[in-house]
């Protein structure tokens, strides 16, 4: 079991591929799945996996994440990337 690293994936309408992706991540204790408004079975499939934490909201884009900042630490990493995601 991989305990000190979390896998993070951003999805939208990924029902055709999400099962294979999550199967490949079973070794991770925690997989963070950020859903960007799926209207298919993506969330239903993801909820079958006990190591998956599901969040829903609007993904803005990666350009919002780019800033001129000092080197990241665990505390600043989360704060600097919160502008990429808008939770619902």
N, C-alpha and C positions, 0 to 999 in steps of 0.2 A: 504494500500500500504506500503510495506516494503521499506523504503527510505535510510537507513543508512548501509545496508548490501548488497553486490553484490554477486550473485551466479556465480560461475565460473565452466564451464564444458569443458572437452577436449574430442573431438569426432573424429571418423573416420568411415565412412560408417555406420552411425547410423540411417538410414532412417526408419528402422523398429521400433525403440524405441524413437526417438527424440521427436515426437509429444507429447507422454505421459509425457515425462520428462519436456518439456517446458510448457505444460498445468499445471503441478504441481508447476511451478515457476512463474505463472502469477501474484502472489501477490508481487513479487519483482519488484522494479522500474527498476533495471538493472540486466540483465543476460549476462555475458560475455561467448561467445561460441568460443572456439579456435579449429578450424578444422585442422586436420593433414592429409590433402590430400584426402578427400572423393571423390569417383567416382560415388556415388549414389545420391539420392535426398535430402541428409541431409541439404545442404545449402539452397536449394529451400524451404524446409519446415521451416527451422529456420528463413528465411527472412519474413515469414508470421507473425511473432511475433514482435510487435513494441518495446517491452522492451528488445530485444536481440541485442547485439552488436557482430558482427561477425568479427573474425580475422582468418587469414589463415597463416599457416606456418608449420614448422617441429617441432614436440615435441621430444626433445632429450631423456630425461628420468628423473625420480625424483632423481636419485643418483647425477646428476649434481647440484641439488639444495642444497644438504647437505654440509654445510661448518661450520667451527668453527668460529662463529661470536658472537659479543655481542648481548644482547637481541634486538629484532627487534622493530623498530619504523615504523610508516607509510612510512617514507622516505627511510629507509634501506630495508624494506620488498620488495618493488618493485625492487630495485637495486640488492638485493641478489638473486632474483628469475628470473631475466632476462636471465640468462644463461640456463634456462630450455627450453626456447622457442626461436626459430629462425624464425623471421618474414620474410615472402616473399612479 
